[in-house]
Amino acid sequence: MQAPIPSPFNLARDVLAAGHATPDKVALAVLGPARAERWSFSRLEAAVRGMASGLLSQGLQPGDRLLLRLGNTPEFPVAFLGAIAAGIIPVPTAEALTESELDRMVPVIKPDAILAAQGASLPRLRNGPVLSDLAGLIDHPPAEYQQGDPDRLAYIVFTSGSSGRPKAVGHAHRAIRARRMMWHGWYGLRPDDRVLHAGAFNWTFTLGTGLLDPWSIGATALIPASGTSPETLPLLLKRHDATIFAAVPGVFRKLLSGDRPLHLPKLRHGLSAGEKLPDAIRAAWTAATGTAIHEALGMSECSTFISGSPARPAPPGTLGFAQPGRRLGVLDADHKPVTTGEIGTLAIHRSDPGLTLGYLEGAATPMLPLADDWFLSGDLVAQTPEGAFTYHGRRDDLLTTGGFRISPLEIESAFQGAPGVADCAAGAVAVKADTEVLVLAYSGAADASALRALAETHLARYKQPRRYIHLDALPRSANGKLDRRALARILKDLP
């Protein structure tokens, strides 16, 4: 059972409190090819509180919204926590987003300012200043933490839903305490751990699992420097005595494809999330390293909530168990619990402290859609008699690739109305037994090279189709609705 969340409360203060016991211990090491850049807990907190003071000096006030356009550097988590320390609401965004994509986000979040690295793409729609002197902002006297109600809005992240456009998800300061359910329910996290996350700083999976959670318990976070190739990760894991390794399935796959043995004597286990981990990769990793990979299911609206862990591994063929303290349900179409073994929609009770405050949708107050006190995830699951969950896909048509969940409608919107495109639909095709890539099926006279150039202009790299498949016509129902299941069958049968 989770301990009550104290009030008043500040998320950033809570993250950094454990480091007070070991101020000189390494909180963060950025692992480069030749040397590591190290930040102690005391240096990290000084930078966070300096950033808070610097942002306030620019006229920002508690409750203002700050769009973050930062790259894969330590300044990203410093800016994120610095804003929260000052009561300012940060909105982290993927570095690869284009001007067009950002323009669609701005009316939803209505940022009061933008904090941007040099060369970062920016929205054309701006109401407030663009701040870019990161070092100057950090070099301020430390601000006091802005304390308040733990249920107040702390930060906003974007996720793509079945509507085909990014949704702004608001999270409360209390959400950081809900992440403690993962310490034992997924990570097996200890203060003496050294957690290496293979993702970039500015990805929410890395931000939570790779940075905030280790710091909250006083552990060390290890992050590969920007541009590090996956082939060098085994050397970094061994050289820096990593005890936990977190990555999406594709990274585990690349590490296993090398011709060098994976000798990782200090590694206790791996963590995987973002998309389903193939059983073949799990087995191959255990055979190569002698360690397990523990997988988790989650979503931007509640982080992870089902997982296997060192203390309670997931039974074969399952996702694992509800993390201790979570209240989950498997519901039928009438929002009533199904019987054990029956497939239903996975739901999260409104009382879960990690659940989003809701979607902003351009409003000042987040709105949380509920069905009889339950938030419906859209995932189809069933439960075993022992309480483990088995996964059966999604009710919507989200595509998952490289750890990102992407609405096909968001991809399609970039091509609709383009010269020579009569019709189009996004999908995914398998290129290997456990690897899928994004594709665009289209009809009309358009040239694939022109479509590729269009994607590079209007879509982030991870949303760009890797293949363009011309069809005489896309499958549609009698009323003109795209038949995505039929399209999936067509794509599956293509060479």
C-alpha positions in Angstrom: 0.0 0.0 0.0 1.3 3.4 -0.9 2.1 5.9 1.9 0.0 9.0 1.9 1.4 11.8 -0.3 2.5 14.7 1.9 1.0 18.2 1.3 2.3 20.7 0.4 4.4 18.9 -2.2 6.6 19.5 -5.2 7.6 16.8 -7.7 11.1 18.0 -8.4 11.9 18.4 -4.7 10.7 14.8 -4.1 12.9 13.4 -6.9 16.0 15.1 -5.5 15.5 14.5 -1.8 17.1 11.1 -1.7 20.4 12.6 -3.0 20.8 14.8 0.1 22.2 11.7 2.0 25.0 11.3 -0.6 25.6 14.7 -2.1 28.9 13.7 -3.7 27.6 10.5 -5.2 27.3 10.4 -9.0 23.7 11.0 -9.9 24.2 11.1 -13.7 26.9 9.9 -16.0 26.7 10.7 -19.7 28.7 8.0 -21.3 30.9 9.1 -24.2 33.2 7.0 -26.4 36.3 8.2 -24.5 35.1 9.5 -21.1 32.0 10.1 -19.0 30.6 13.4 -18.0 29.5 13.1 -14.3 27.0 15.1 -12.3 26.9 14.6 -8.5 23.6 14.9 -6.7 24.6 18.2 -5.3 25.5 19.6 -8.8 22.3 18.3 -10.2 20.1 19.9 -7.6 22.1 23.2 -7.9 21.5 23.2 -11.6 17.7 22.4 -11.2 17.2 25.1 -8.6 19.3 27.6 -10.7 17.2 26.8 -13.7 14.0 27.4 -11.7 15.4 30.8 -10.6 16.5 31.6 -14.2 13.0 30.9 -15.6 11.4 33.1 -13.0 13.8 35.9 -13.8 12.4 35.9 -17.3 9.0 36.8 -16.1 7.5 33.3 -16.0 5.2 32.6 -13.0 3.9 29.5 -11.3 1.2 28.0 -13.5 2.7 29.2 -16.8 3.4 26.6 -19.5 6.8 26.2 -21.0 7.3 24.3 -24.3 10.6 22.4 -24.2 12.5 22.1 -27.6 15.7 20.6 -26.3 18.0 17.9 -27.6 19.6 14.8 -26.1 21.7 16.5 -23.4 21.6 16.7 -19.6 20.0 20.2 -19.9 16.8 18.5 -20.8 16.1 16.9 -17.4 17.5 20.0 -15.7 15.0 22.2 -17.5 12.1 19.7 -16.9 12.8 19.6 -13.2 13.7 23.2 -12.9 10.4 24.3 -14.4 8.5 22.0 -12.0 10.6 23.3 -9.1 9.4 26.8 -9.9 5.8 25.7 -10.3 6.0 26.2 -14.1 4.5 23.5 -16.2 6.9 22.0 -18.7 5.8 20.4 -22.0 8.5 18.1 -23.3 8.4 17.4 -27.0 10.4 15.0 -29.3 13.4 16.7 -30.8 12.5 15.4 -34.3 9.1 17.2 -34.5 8.6 19.5 -37.5 7.3 23.0 -37.6 3.9 21.8 -38.9 3.5 19.3 -36.1 4.4 21.9 -33.5 1.9 24.3 -34.9 -0.8 21.8 -34.3 0.2 21.4 -30.6 0.5 25.1 -29.7 -3.3 25.8 -29.7 -3.8 22.9 -27.4 -1.3 23.8 -24.7 -1.1 27.6 -25.2 2.6 27.9 -24.0 3.6 31.1 -22.3 7.3 30.7 -23.5 9.5 28.2 -25.4 12.8 27.0 -24.1 14.9 25.9 -27.1 18.3 24.6 -27.9 20.2 26.2 -30.8 18.9 24.9 -34.1 15.8 23.3 -32.7 12.6 23.5 -34.9 10.1 25.9 -33.6 6.4 26.5 -34.1 5.4 29.5 -36.2 2.6 30.2 -33.7 4.1 31.8 -30.6 2.6 34.0 -27.9 5.6 34.3 -25.6 9.4 34.6 -25.8 11.8 32.0 -27.0 14.6 31.4 -24.4 17.8 29.8 -25.6 20.6 30.7 -23.1 20.4 27.5 -21.1 23.8 28.1 -19.4 22.7 31.6 -18.4 19.4 30.4 -17.0 21.1 27.7 -14.9 23.7 30.1 -13.6 21.3 31.8 -11.1 21.0 31.6 -7.3 18.9 28.6 -6.3 15.2 29.1 -6.1 13.0 27.8 -3.3 10.7 24.9 -4.4 7.2 26.1 -5.1 5.1 23.8 -2.9 1.4 23.2 -3.2 -1.4 20.7 -3.6 0.0 17.4 -4.9 -3.1 17.1 -7.2 -2.2 20.3 -9.1 -0.9 20.1 -12.7 2.9 19.5 -12.9 3.7 18.7 -16.5 2.1 17.9 -19.9 3.1 15.2 -22.3 1.7 14.3 -25.8 0.4 11.0 -26.9 -1.3 10.0 -30.2 -4.8 8.5 -29.8 -7.1 6.9 -32.3 -8.4 10.4 -33.3 -5.2 10.8 -35.4 -3.9 13.9 -33.6 -1.6 14.3 -30.6 -3.4 14.5 -27.3 -2.1 16.7 -24.5 -2.0 14.6 -21.2 -1.7 16.5 -18.0 -0.1 14.9 -14.9 -0.1 15.9 -11.3 2.8 16.4 -9.0 1.6 13.3 -7.1 2.4 11.1 -10.2 6.1 10.8 -9.1 5.0 9.0 -6.0 2.9 6.5 -8.0 6.1 5.6 -9.9 7.4 4.1 -6.7 5.0 1.2 -7.4 7.5 0.3 -10.2 10.5 0.1 -7.9 9.4 -3.3 -6.6 6.7 -4.2 -9.1 9.0 -3.9 -12.1 12.5 -2.7 -11.6 13.7 -4.3 -8.4 15.3 -1.0 -7.9 17.9 -0.3 -5.1 19.9 2.7 -4.0 23.1 1.0 -5.1 21.9 0.4 -8.6 23.5 1.8 -11.7 20.7 2.1 -14.3 21.7 2.4 -18.0 18.9 3.5 -20.2 19.6 3.2 -24.0 17.1 6.0 -24.9 17.6 9.7 -25.4 17.2 12.1 -22.5 14.2 13.8 -24.2 12.1 10.6 -24.4 9.5 10.1 -21.6 10.5 6.4 -21.2 14.1 7.5 -20.5 13.0 10.5 -18.4 11.0 8.3 -16.0 12.7 4.9 -15.9 16.3 6.1 -16.7 16.5 9.3 -14.7 13.7 10.3 -12.3 13.2 6.9 -10.7 16.9 6.2 -10.0 17.3 9.7 -8.6 14.2 9.3 -6.4 15.8 6.4 -4.6 19.4 7.7 -4.7 20.7 5.5 -7.5 23.0 6.4 -10.4 21.6 7.0 -13.9 23.8 6.1 -16.9 22.8 7.6 -20.2 24.8 7.0 -23.5 25.9 10.3 -25.1 24.1 11.5 -28.2 25.1 9.6 -31.3 26.2 6.4 -29.4 25.6 3.4 -31.6 23.9 0.3 -30.2 27.0 -1.7 -31.0 28.9 0.1 -28.3 26.4 -0.5 -25.5 27.8 -3.9 -24.3 31.1 -2.1 -23.7 29.5 0.7 -21.9 27.4 -1.7 -19.8 30.5 -3.6 -18.7 32.9 -0.6 -18.4 30.5 1.4 -16.2 29.3 -1.6 -14.0 25.6 -1.2 -15.0 23.3 -3.3 -12.8 20.1 -2.7 -14.7 19.7 -2.1 -18.5 16.5 -0.5 -19.9 15.7 -0.4 -23.6 13.0 -1.0 -26.2 12.9 -4.5 -27.8 14.7 -3.3 -30.9 17.8 -2.4 -28.9 18.0 -5.8 -27.3 17.7 -7.3 -30.8 20.6 -5.3 -32.1 22.8 -6.2 -29.2 22.1 -9.9 -29.7 22.9 -9.6 -33.5 26.5 -8.8 -32.8 29.3 -11.3 -33.1 30.8 -10.5 -29.7 29.8 -12.3 -26.5 27.7 -10.4 -24.0 29.8 -10.7 -20.9 28.1 -8.4 -18.3 29.2 -9.6 -14.9 27.5 -6.8 -12.9 24.1 -6.8 -14.7 21.3 -8.0 -12.6 18.5 -7.9 -15.3 17.0 -5.9 -18.2 13.8 -3.9 -18.5 11.7 -3.6 -21.6 8.7 -1.4 -22.5 7.3 0.6 -25.4 6.2 -2.4 -27.5 5.7 -6.1 -27.1 8.9 -8.0 -26.4 9.2 -11.1 -28.6 9.7 -14.3 -26.7 12.6 -15.2 -29.0 14.5 -12.1 -27.9 13.8 -12.7 -24.3 15.1 -16.3 -24.5 18.2 -15.3 -26.6 19.1 -12.5 -24.1 18.9 -14.9 -21.1 21.0 -17.5 -23.0 23.6 -14.8 -23.8 23.8 -13.0 -20.5 22.3 -15.3 -17.9 19.9 -12.5 -16.9 16.2 -12.0 -17.4 14.3 -9.2 -19.1 11.3 -7.9 -17.2 8.7 -6.3 -19.4 6.0 -3.7 -18.6 2.8 -2.5 -20.2 1.8 1.1 -19.8 0.6 4.3 -21.5 1.3 8.0 -21.4 -1.8 8.5 -19.3 -0.5 6.3 -16.4 3.1 5.3 -17.2 3.4 1.5 -16.6 1.1 -0.5 -14.3 1.5 -4.2 -15.3 4.9 -5.9 -15.3 7.0 -8.8 -14.3 9.7 -8.2 -11.7 12.7 -10.0 -10.2 10.5 -10.7 -7.1 7.6 -11.9 -9.2 8.5 -12.8 -12.8 5.8 -12.9 -15.4 4.6 -16.4 -16.2 5.3 -17.5 -19.8 2.9 -16.0 -22.3 1.8 -13.2 -20.0 2.6 -9.5 -19.4 2.9 -10.0 -15.7 0.9 -8.8 -12.7 -0.6 -5.5 -11.6 2.1 -3.5 -9.7 1.5 -3.4 -6.0 -0.9 -0.6 -5.2 -2.5 -0.5 -8.6 -6.3 -0.9 -9.0 -7.0 -2.4 -12.4 -10.1 -4.0 -14.0 -10.9 -6.0 -17.0 -14.3 -4.8 -18.2 -16.9 -5.8 -20.8 -18.8 -3.4 -23.1 -21.1 -2.4 -20.2 -18.1 -1.6 -18.0 -18.7 -4.6 -15.8 -15.9 -7.0 -14.7 -15.5 -10.0 -17.0 -15.0 -13.5 -15.6 -11.4 -14.9 -15.2 -10.0 -15.9 -18.6 -12.5 -13.8 -20.6 -11.1 -11.0 -22.8 -12.1 -7.5 -22.0 -10.8 -3.9 -21.9 -8.1 -3.1 -19.5 -9.2 -0.3 -17.2 -7.5 1.9 -14.5 -9.5 3.1 -11.5 -9.7 6.8 -11.0 -8.2 6.5 -7.6 -4.8 5.4 -9.0 -2.4 8.3 -8.0 -0.5 7.9 -11.3 -3.5 8.4 -13.5 -3.5 11.5 -15.7 -5.6 14.5 -14.6 -7.0 14.3 -18.1 -6.7 15.7 -21.6 -6.3 19.5 -22.1 -7.9 19.8 -25.5 -7.2 23.6 -25.5 -9.0 24.0 -22.1 -7.5 25.4 -19.0 -8.6 22.4 -16.9 -7.8 18.9 -17.9 -10.8 16.6 -18.6 -10.6 12.9 -17.7 -13.0 10.7 -19.6 -14.3 8.0 -17.3 -16.7 5.1 -17.5 -18.2 4.4 -14.1 -15.0 5.6 -12.3 -12.7 3.7 -14.7 -10.3 5.0 -17.3 -10.4 2.7 -20.4 -7.0 2.0 -21.8 -8.1 0.5 -25.1 -5.9 -2.6 -24.5 -7.6 -6.0 -24.7 -6.5 -8.4 -22.0 -7.6 -11.4 -20.0 -6.5 -12.5 -16.6 -5.3 -15.9 -15.5 -6.5 -17.5 -12.2 -3.2 -16.4 -10.6 -3.8 -12.8 -11.6 -1.4 -12.5 -14.5 -2.6 -10.6 -17.6 -2.4 -11.9 -21.2 -2.4 -9.3 -24.0 -4.8 -9.5 -27.0 -4.2 -6.3 -28.9 -6.0 -2.9 -29.0 -9.4 -1.7 -29.7 -8.1 1.1 -31.8 -5.6 0.9 -34.7 -2.5 2.4 -33.2 0.7 1.3 -34.8 3.8 0.5 -32.6 7.3 0.8 -33.9 10.6 1.5 -32.3 8.9 2.0 -28.9 6.5 4.7 -30.2 2.8 4.4 -30.5 1.5 6.2 -33.5 -1.9 6.8 -34.9 -2.2 5.9 -38.6 -4.5 8.9 -39.1 -1.7 11.2 -38.0 0.6 9.8 -40.7 -2.1 9.8 -43.3 -2.9 13.5 -42.7 0.5 14.4 -44.0 -0.3 12.9 -47.4 -4.0 13.6 -47.9 -4.5 16.1 -50.6 -0.9 15.8 -51.9 -0.5 15.9 -55.7 -1.2 12.5 -57.2 -2.5 10.9 -54.1 -6.1 9.7 -54.6 -6.3 7.7 -51.4 -3.8 6.6 -48.7 -3.6 4.6 -45.5 -0.7 3.9 -43.1 0.0 0.4 -41.8 2.9 -1.8 -40.7 4.5 -4.8 -42.3 6.9 -7.4 -40.9 10.4 -7.3 -42.4 11.6 -10.0 -40.0 9.9 -12.5 -37.6 9.9 -9.9 -34.8 10.3 -6.6 -36.6 7.7 -4.3 -38.2 8.2 -1.1 -40.2 5.7 1.7 -41.1 4.4 1.7 -44.7 2.0 4.0 -46.6 -0.4 2.3 -49.1 -1.7 4.7 -51.7 -3.5 4.9 -54.9 -3.1 7.6 -57.7 -0.2 8.8 -59.8 2.1 10.0 -57.1 5.7 9.1 -57.1 7.2 7.3 -54.0 10.2 9.7 -54.0 7.9 12.7 -53.8 5.9 11.2 -51.0 9.2 10.4 -49.1 10.2 14.1 -49.4 6.8 15.1 -48.2 7.2 12.9 -45.1 10.6 14.3 -44.3 9.1 17.8 -44.3 5.9 17.2 -42.3 6.6 14.1 -40.0 9.1 13.3 -37.3 11.5 10.6 -38.3 9.9 7.9 -36.2 6.5 8.6 -38.0 7.9 8.5 -41.5 6.9 5.4 -43.6 9.8 3.2 -44.6 8.0 1.8 -47.6 5.5 3.3 -50.1 3.2 0.7 -51.6 1.1 1.6 -54.7 -2.3 -0.1 -54.9 -5.0 0.3 -57.6 -7.5 1.0 -54.8 -7.6 0.7 -51.1 -10.1 -1.7 -49.5 -13.2 0.2 -48.3 -16.6 -0.9 -47.0 -19.9 -0.3 -48.8 -20.3 3.0 -46.9 -16.8 4.1 -47.9 -15.0 3.5 -44.6 -11.5 2.2 -44.9 -11.2 -1.5 -44.0 -8.0 -1.5 -42.0 -8.2 -5.3 -41.3 -8.5 -6.0 -45.0 -5.6 -3.6 -45.7 -3.5 -5.4 -43.1 -4.1 -8.7 -44.9 -3.1 -7.2 -48.2 0.1 -5.8 -46.7 0.9 -9.1 -45.1 0.8 -10.9 -48.4 3.1 -8.5 -50.2 6.6 -9.6 -51.0 
